[in-house]
Amino acid sequence: MSRRPAALIAAALVLMTSCQTQEDPAARPGPPDAFPLTMTDDEGVELILDAEPDRIVTFAPSHTETLFALGLGERVVGVSGPFDDVPPEATEIEPVGGESGTEPDVETVVGLEPDLLVTAFIGGEWKDRLREVGVPVFTQLASDLPDALGDIETLGRLTGAPEEATELVEDLEARADAVVEETRQNRVTCFLELSDLFTVAPGAIEYDLLQRAGCDPVTGTANDPYPQWSVEQLVSDDPQVYLASEFGQELSAVTDRPGIRDLTAVKEGRVHLVDGSLISRPGPRLVDGLEALADALHQG
């Protein structure tokens, strides 16, 4: 997550959520449910699983949600921490997050005796330490919706649930395609604020969702996937719709600021809060986030 504009935002968005990924994660052709299984993760690290994993640690809420959606929740023996809150049963699973919140406590993970750890964090020496003691680690983090859906299928293969993953992805794809079709002829300009005018641009998964939901973000020329916009630039852009990632804040906290209160979107009441976990976690609820964005963008 080195592309995040600041360390705190990096940790918060990955944990609330959950880099570019490789097009084909499979390193060896063969039946999708065959074990031993060899696959390559988003960091180019080859993983060999001799058997279907029975004890899994997830170090990203998106992976926790995906495994539960695949009917494998009972196999999850460790999660990253309090942000692993969907479904509610996940909050009862042993947290493995260390003090920093950006890497797990290695001793805690090893004590759980996992067959597999999956994470959305790119980099980290802790992965080497886990691999040295025999804990398989697999990294995947999506930068757009197709990538996220592909990761669900990959995780299904890794855990011996390829058919369940394919069925889930087909349903999600159909719902996403419906949103794109419905909004194709009704596009608007928009701005999405994550926090303190940090926003999203090409390369961010939230930006991809905005485009699919019928928005042309005013941040399309930014070079950083998660840039911080200035009030002056925002006033100049004057988006038709202003969206803010909720994270517990009130709508008045978004609109009642110098410069912001003068935007056309604010004056016309086209400011909406969106659930940040729905649009930032590359798991099965991502399409819920897409649908929520479309509803917010095209109200009235």
C-alpha positions in Angstrom: 0.0 0.0 0.0 2.9 2.3 -0.6 0.8 4.3 -3.0 -1.4 5.7 -0.2 -0.8 9.4 0.4 -0.1 8.9 4.1 0.7 5.9 6.4 -2.4 6.4 8.5 -4.7 6.5 5.5 -2.9 3.5 4.1 -3.5 1.4 7.2 -7.1 2.6 7.7 -8.2 1.9 4.2 -6.6 -1.5 3.9 -8.0 -2.6 7.3 -11.3 -1.0 6.5 -11.0 -2.7 3.3 -9.3 -4.2 2.5 -1.1 -2.2 -6.2 -1.5 -3.8 -9.3 -2.2 -7.4 -9.7 -1.1 -10.0 -12.2 -3.5 -11.0 -15.0 -3.2 -14.8 -14.5 -2.5 -15.9 -10.9 -2.2 -19.6 -11.9 1.4 -20.8 -12.4 0.4 -24.2 -13.6 -2.6 -25.4 -15.6 -4.8 -28.2 -14.3 -8.1 -28.9 -12.7 -9.2 -25.9 -10.6 -9.8 -28.1 -7.5 -6.6 -30.2 -7.8 -4.2 -30.5 -4.9 -1.3 -30.1 -4.6 -1.9 -26.7 -6.1 0.7 -24.2 -7.3 -0.3 -20.6 -7.7 1.5 -17.2 -7.9 0.3 -14.2 -5.9 0.2 -10.5 -6.7 3.8 -10.1 -5.5 5.1 -12.8 -7.9 5.6 -15.3 -5.0 4.8 -18.9 -5.8 2.8 -20.8 -3.3 2.4 -24.6 -3.2 -0.5 -26.1 -1.2 -0.2 -29.8 -0.7 -3.8 -30.1 0.5 -7.0 -28.1 0.9 -6.4 -25.7 3.8 -8.5 -26.3 7.0 -7.1 -23.5 9.1 -6.9 -20.0 7.5 -5.8 -16.6 8.9 -7.1 -13.6 7.0 -5.2 -10.3 7.3 -7.7 -8.2 5.4 -11.4 -7.8 6.1 -12.1 -8.4 2.4 -10.7 -11.9 2.6 -12.7 -12.6 5.7 -15.9 -11.5 3.9 -15.0 -13.6 0.9 -14.4 -16.8 2.8 -17.6 -16.5 4.7 -19.4 -15.8 1.4 -18.0 -19.0 0.1 -19.3 -20.9 3.1 -15.9 -21.4 4.6 -16.2 -19.2 7.7 -15.7 -22.1 10.0 -12.1 -22.5 8.6 -11.1 -18.9 9.6 -9.1 -19.2 12.8 -7.6 -15.7 12.8 -8.5 -12.2 11.4 -6.7 -8.9 11.3 -8.7 -7.1 14.0 -11.9 -5.1 14.8 -12.5 -4.1 11.2 -13.2 -7.7 10.3 -16.9 -7.2 11.2 -18.8 -8.8 8.3 -20.5 -11.1 9.0 -20.9 -10.5 12.7 -19.5 -13.9 13.5 -16.1 -12.7 12.3 -15.8 -10.4 15.3 -15.6 -13.5 17.6 -12.5 -14.8 15.8 -9.0 -14.4 17.2 -7.4 -11.1 16.1 -3.8 -11.3 15.0 -3.1 -7.6 14.3 0.1 -6.3 15.9 0.5 -2.9 17.6 1.0 -1.1 14.3 -2.1 -2.4 12.8 -0.3 -2.8 9.5 1.3 -6.2 10.1 0.3 -9.3 12.2 1.9 -10.5 15.3 4.0 -13.4 14.0 3.9 -15.4 17.3 0.1 -15.1 17.4 -0.3 -16.3 13.9 2.1 -19.3 14.4 0.2 -20.3 17.6 -3.0 -20.7 15.5 -1.2 -23.3 13.3 -2.7 -22.1 10.0 -2.5 -23.9 6.7 -2.7 -20.6 4.9 -2.6 -16.8 5.5 -4.1 -14.5 3.0 -3.4 -10.8 3.0 -4.1 -7.5 1.1 -0.8 -5.9 2.3 1.9 -5.5 -0.3 5.4 -6.0 1.1 6.4 -6.7 4.7 9.3 -8.7 6.2 6.8 -10.5 8.4 5.8 -12.6 5.5 9.3 -14.0 5.2 9.3 -14.8 8.9 6.1 -16.7 8.6 7.2 -18.6 5.5 10.5 -19.5 7.3 8.4 -21.3 10.0 6.2 -23.0 7.4 3.1 -20.8 7.2 2.1 -20.3 3.6 1.3 -16.7 2.7 -0.6 -15.5 -0.3 -1.0 -11.8 -1.2 -3.7 -10.3 -3.4 -5.0 -6.7 -3.6 -7.3 -5.6 -6.4 -7.2 -2.2 -8.2 -10.5 -2.5 -10.0 -13.7 -4.5 -10.0 -12.7 -7.3 -12.5 -9.5 -7.7 -10.6 -11.5 -8.1 -7.3 -13.8 -10.7 -8.9 -10.8 -12.6 -10.2 -9.3 -12.6 -6.7 -12.5 -14.2 -5.4 -12.1 -17.0 -7.9 -8.5 -17.4 -7.1 -9.3 -17.6 -3.4 -11.9 -20.2 -4.2 -9.3 -22.3 -5.9 -6.8 -21.9 -3.1 -9.4 -23.1 -0.6 -11.0 -25.9 -2.6 -14.2 -24.1 -3.3 -13.9 -23.2 -7.1 -17.5 -24.0 -8.0 -18.8 -21.8 -5.1 -16.5 -19.0 -6.2 -17.5 -19.2 -9.8 -21.2 -19.1 -8.9 -20.7 -16.1 -6.6 -18.7 -14.2 -9.2 -21.2 -14.9 -11.9 -24.0 -13.4 -9.7 -21.8 -10.3 -8.9 -20.9 -9.8 -12.5 -24.5 -9.8 -13.6 -25.4 -7.2 -10.9 -22.5 -5.0 -11.9 -23.3 -5.2 -15.6 -26.9 -4.1 -14.8 -25.6 -1.0 -13.0 -23.3 -0.1 -15.9 -26.2 -0.5 -18.4 -28.6 1.5 -16.3 -26.3 4.5 -15.9 -24.7 4.4 -19.3 -26.7 7.3 -20.7 -26.9 9.3 -17.5 -23.4 10.4 -16.5 -22.5 13.1 -14.0 -19.4 14.7 -12.7 -18.5 13.9 -9.1 -15.9 14.1 -6.3 -15.4 11.5 -3.7 -13.8 12.6 -0.4 -12.2 9.9 1.8 -11.1 12.3 4.5 -9.6 15.8 4.7 -10.1 16.2 0.9 -8.1 13.0 0.2 -9.8 11.5 -2.8 -9.4 8.8 -5.5 -8.0 8.9 -9.0 -7.1 6.3 -11.7 -5.6 3.3 -10.2 -7.9 3.3 -7.1 -10.6 0.7 -6.9 -13.1 3.3 -5.7 -12.4 5.3 -8.8 -13.2 2.3 -11.0 -16.5 1.9 -9.2 -17.4 5.6 -9.6 -16.9 5.2 -13.4 -19.0 2.1 -13.6 -21.7 3.8 -11.5 -22.1 6.6 -14.1 -19.7 9.2 -12.8 -16.9 11.1 -14.5 -14.7 12.0 -11.5 -13.2 15.5 -11.6 -10.0 13.9 -10.3 -9.3 12.0 -13.5 -6.1 13.8 -14.3 -4.3 13.1 -11.0 -1.1 11.0 -11.1 -1.6 9.5 -7.6 -4.4 7.0 -7.0 -5.1 8.7 -3.7 -4.3 12.4 -4.0 -5.3 15.2 -1.7 -7.3 17.9 -3.5 -7.3 21.5 -2.7 -10.4 23.6 -1.9 -9.4 25.9 -4.7 -9.2 23.1 -7.3 -12.5 21.6 -6.0 -14.2 25.0 -6.4 -12.9 25.3 -9.9 -14.0 21.7 -10.8 -17.4 22.3 -9.2 -18.7 18.7 -9.5 -22.4 17.9 -9.9 -22.4 15.4 -7.1 -20.3 15.4 -3.9 -19.8 12.0 -2.2 -18.1 11.5 1.1 -16.9 8.2 2.7 -19.0 8.0 5.9 -16.6 6.7 8.5 -19.0 7.9 11.2 -19.1 11.6 10.2 -22.2 13.7 9.8 -23.3 15.3 6.5 -23.0 18.8 8.0 -19.3 18.1 8.8 -18.8 17.6 5.0 -20.8 20.6 3.7 -20.2 23.3 6.3 -16.7 24.2 5.4 -15.3 27.3 3.7 -15.4 26.9 -0.1 -17.2 23.6 0.1 -20.5 25.2 1.1 -20.4 27.3 -2.1 -20.2 24.3 -4.4 -23.2 23.7 -6.8 -23.6 20.2 -5.4 -24.0 21.5 -1.9 -26.4 24.3 -2.9 -28.5 21.8 -4.8 -28.5 19.2 -2.1 -26.5 16.7 -4.1 -24.2 15.6 -1.3 -24.3 12.1 -0.1 -22.5 9.9 2.4 -21.5 6.4 1.3 -20.3 3.4 3.4 -16.6 3.4 3.0 -16.3 -0.3 3.7 -18.5 -1.1 0.7 -16.4 0.7 -1.8 -12.9 0.1 -0.4 -12.9 -3.6 0.5 -12.3 -5.7 -2.7 -14.6 -8.5 -1.6 -18.1 -9.7 -2.5 -19.8 -6.6 -1.0 -18.0 -4.4 -3.6 -21.0 -4.7 -5.9 -23.2 -3.5 -3.0 -21.0 -0.5 -3.0 -21.3 -0.1 -6.8 -25.1 -0.1 -6.5 -25.0 2.3 -3.6 -22.8 4.7 -5.6 -25.2 4.6 -8.5 -28.2 5.3 -6.3 -26.4 8.3 -4.7 -25.1 9.7 -8.0 -28.4 9.6 -9.7 -30.9 10.7 -7.1 -33.4 13.3 -8.1 
